[in-house]
Amino acid sequence: MRAIGASAAGRGGGEDGLTVVEVIVAGMILVVGSLGVLGMVDTATRNTFRVEQSQAVANVLQREMEEIKALPYEEIAMTTLPSQVSDEDNPNSRVVGTAFYTNRNGTGLKPLISGGSVAPGPESFEVEDVKGSVHRYVVWDNCIPSLCDDGEFLKRVIVVVRLDTTASGGVRRYQEIQGQVIDPEAEPSENPGPAPGGGSVTPWLLWLTDTTCEKSSRLEIEGDHLAHNTRGECSSGLKTGNDPGAPDLLWPSAPPLTLETPVYDYATDVEPLGSPDHDKGLQLMVGSDCGAMPATAVASGPDGDGDMFRKLHKWITPPIPSASTDLTLTGDATLSLWTQSIEGGVYAAQMCVWLFVRKAGADVAVVQPLKSLPYFTYSGSPWPSAGWTEITMSFDFDAATGGEVVLPPGSRLGLALSVDDGSKSGVQILYDEPSFDSRIQLNTTGTLPTWP
């Protein structure tokens, strides 16, 4: 075969020219390389769009909630009641007659309120290239004794944003925000007088991070790493393996955009058998019965179960500063987690959630759901398996002795997660990433803490 651009005499015995085969091979390499570059560009474009969606949705939710809360109390009710639909991707699927499930898993049924100024929607919105619809709901809530006596004194507002389209890489049926509004004329049923910190209910948002709690603020994630052992003291610092170390940090600000790419693996020592590259975020192994898990104990040494730290994970806030006087949890919380099954498996799973207060080196389970179990549960049957999906769990709780939960200066608020042994397999959780910003919102009275 003759070389292109060279005569036989000019070539002699050398290889100065290119053969047709070499040109074809070079072209194939160029095409394959270009496809790789195009793939990276496409991924970056999807990630950027997902971030735009998250920011746009957060802004719409916050704006809608502020507008509703600015209305006179008597007007915070729906103009008409919505009708139930069968489509699970539509929040109206949670409507049952004249009531609404405040939790996505079909719990927390509360009566809807009509006769006010809040239009239920859906109402279309458009923010640049992000489009969707807004749904609004108002229900009666139970008021704690220190704020008002039971009756029509406390309302819960639920604002839902449903996107028209969603970028690849995340399954997002819809996002929501919930908040309470108390009647300004309500009177406490016990110990009449001003409630601690005032009667104003303020939402306190805390994001799950991959930074350990001995740090004074969130740190940038440096890469994939072994699972953190979060069962010890903050002063122990970062530990892996069976040696108890610092819990991870609950932090009052969303993850910055610098953490967008890539998505990291927070537990490289917990690898799926079939496709180890499939897992990202934290992989929680199946624990024992949640009632037997040591969620409210601070470990001082290795556990008899060498995998306990892979079955139970904790996050806590920095210490409550002295300026945050009378910080009180009203007993209303919403946990939003981005999660999916292991390796896309289709199976049922149940997650258990603990809220606790750490005082003087001990975790005190002072918050109890409905004055019964010391933990909350969320069941998925099946658990989300078609990519990262946001699940939302709403909780109503009291202190162990009844009433609100006071967080004194120096204490820390904590969150622990585990997978019940009735589950077929563990689950994955993603957080500390702007598109997948797992977080908890608690309604409070008093002064919210501020940290450097």
HELIX and SHEET records of a PDB file:
HELIX    1   1 ALA A    8  ARG A   11  1                                   4    
HELIX    2   2 VAL A   20  LYS A   69  1                                  50    
HELIX    3   3 TYR A   73  GLU A   75  5                                   3    
HELIX    4   4 PRO A   91  ARG A   94  5                                   4    
HELIX    5   5 CYS A  234  SER A  236  5                                   3    
HELIX    6   6 LEU A  257  LEU A  259  5                                   3    
HELIX    7   7 PRO A  276  HIS A  278  5                                   3    
HELIX    8   8 CYS A  290  ALA A  292  5                                   3    
HELIX    9   9 MET A  308  LYS A  311  1                                   4    
HELIX   10  10 ILE A  342  GLY A  344  5                                   3    
SHEET    1   A 3 VAL A  95  VAL A  96  0                                        
SHEET    2   A 3 ALA A  99  TYR A 101 -1                                        
SHEET    3   A 3 LEU A 109  PRO A 111 -1                                        
SHEET    1   B 4 GLU A 123  VAL A 127  0                                        
SHEET    2   B 4 VAL A 130  TRP A 140 -1                                        
SHEET    3   B 4 LEU A 154  LEU A 163 -1                                        
SHEET    4   B 4 GLN A 175  ILE A 182 -1                                        
SHEET    1   C10 LEU A 282  LEU A 284  0                                        
SHEET    2   C10 VAL A 427  LEU A 430 -1                                        
SHEET    3   C10 THR A 328  SER A 341 -1                                        
SHEET    4   C10 ARG A 439  THR A 445 -1                                        
SHEET    5   C10 THR A 202  THR A 212 -1                                        
SHEET    6   C10 ASP A 248  TRP A 251 -1                                        
SHEET    7   C10 LEU A 312  ILE A 316  1                                        
SHEET    8   C10 ARG A 412  VAL A 419 -1                                        
SHEET    9   C10 ALA A 349  LYS A 359 -1                                        
SHEET   10   C10 ALA A 362  VAL A 364 -1                                        
SHEET    1   D10 LEU A 282  LEU A 284  0                                        
SHEET    2   D10 VAL A 427  LEU A 430 -1                                        
SHEET    3   D10 THR A 328  SER A 341 -1                                        
SHEET    4   D10 ARG A 439  THR A 445 -1                                        
SHEET    5   D10 THR A 202  THR A 212 -1                                        
SHEET    6   D10 ASP A 248  TRP A 251 -1                                        
SHEET    7   D10 LEU A 312  ILE A 316  1                                        
SHEET    8   D10 ARG A 412  VAL A 419 -1                                        
SHEET    9   D10 ALA A 349  LYS A 359 -1                                        
SHEET   10   D10 PHE A 376  GLY A 380 -1                                        
SHEET    1   E 5 LEU A 282  LEU A 284  0                                        
SHEET    2   E 5 VAL A 427  LEU A 430 -1                                        
SHEET    3   E 5 THR A 328  SER A 341 -1                                        
SHEET    4   E 5 THR A 389  ALA A 399 -1                                        
SHEET    5   E 5 VAL A 367  PRO A 369 -1                                        
SHEET    1   F 4 LEU A 282  LEU A 284  0                                        
SHEET    2   F 4 VAL A 427  LEU A 430 -1                                        
SHEET    3   F 4 THR A 328  SER A 341 -1                                        
SHEET    4   F 4 VAL A 405  VAL A 406 -1                                        
END                                                                             
